[in-house]
């Protein structure tokens, strides 16, 4: 009888340990899902957004064009008459920008050498490594613990448009801007989640004050 009781006690202990282990795993998973994972998503999205913006701006900074080739402001004497846009040149800038940025982002995603700058932006495609202590919001744990790598995956081709904006400036003048806008769709990848992300970057190609009123123009749009 005593041996049977001991065996039963052992079975009960094992069952209790198993139940505690299952409960601990469940509670841990709930903690990760409700607390850690949303924070991880937010930080990862911020880092990938920053990375994409940096790559886009670095690529655009290497583009060569002459502002005076993009528009021609016509006057009769000192009176503004018309403004002409070189739509072919603007479309060429947009086409080149989209292709160059697309190639650079794919190279960064795969941890390869950038075709424009010849630099490797992110070794092995890791944009950032988040220490677990960073998610605690405690200063002394900020850079402690194992790290979670953050990667990005570019979805579809890069989109963009050239937008012409006019606004009143002073009594009888117009502030005219020609802006190159780039839109990138990506996924933020961590061990715990995959999160969609859209990043938009802008580069002013022309900023000019014109004496007189300039008519509104329809934006140029190219999507590869």
Protein Blocks (a to p, Z undefined) as FASTA:
>chain_A
ZZmmmmmmmmmmmmmmmmmmmmmmmmmmmmmmmmmmmmmmmmmmmmmmmmmmmmmmmmmm
mpccdfklmpccddehjacfbdcddfklmmmmmmmmmmmmmmmmmmmmnopacfklopaf
bgghiabacdfklmnopaklmmgcjddddddddehjdddddddddddehjlbccdddddd
dddddddddfkbccdddddddddfbdcddedjddddddddddZZ
